Amino acid sequence: NAGVTQTPKFRVLKTGQSMTLLCAQDMNHEYMYWYRQDPGMGLRLIHYSVGEGTTAKGEVPDGYNVSRLKKQNFLLGLESAAPSQTSVYFCASSLSGGVSTDTQYFGPGTRLTVL
Amino acid sequence: RKEVEQDPGPFNVPEGATVAFNCTYSNSASQSFFWYRQDCRKEPKLLMSVYSSGNEDGRFTAQLNRASQYISLLIRDSKLSDSATYLCGAGSYQLTFGKGTKLSVIP
């Protein structure tokens, strides 16, 4: 099993450009998450999904959109990138969620720089 | 106030030392608690889930105190390979993570 994979690993964008980050998991997990990690800020939840076809906002959703058309994939889109979106983006998945959220497994991350 | 707070660190300890990290959470409805380890420029990896009765895995012991709303991680006989940032996560439905505590184990 590859676990959770993310594409691309690195990307440099200019302000105003758009891009999509892809997350894939092969563990048949129901829940998937997108986080960003900035120095001094820790991991912050952007959006998450509780199953195929569903998405929900997390703590810092502004400027991002997501889609979960297939159970194994969770896409994070930046429509018009801003320098404030320079960050490391981690995708995670868990078998289940709910009140007692299950262990989350993280992908290797995408380092995004917006100039 | 952030929902999950950790000792800011860094903790610099000699090999063989015992070190303890604390993490407080503000959401009293939290049902799930975890400790993750994150190496430099890598993804967080699960170290331990934290159970109400406390749990141990080799040199690592995790405790939960619901009354005071904190979780702790104890590392005994520190190894050089324990050097990393330790993140705590707590929540219900969603996890909120602390900012992490950096540990450096010195020869």
Interface residues (C-beta under 8 A of the other chain):
Chain A: G40 M41 G42 L43 L45 Y48 G58 E59 F90 G97 G98 V99 S100 T101 D102 T103 Q104 Y105 F106 G107 P108 G109
Chain B: K2 Q31 S32 F34 K42 E43 P44 K45 L46 S49 L87 G89 G91 S92 Y93 Q94 L95 T96 F97 G98 K99 G100
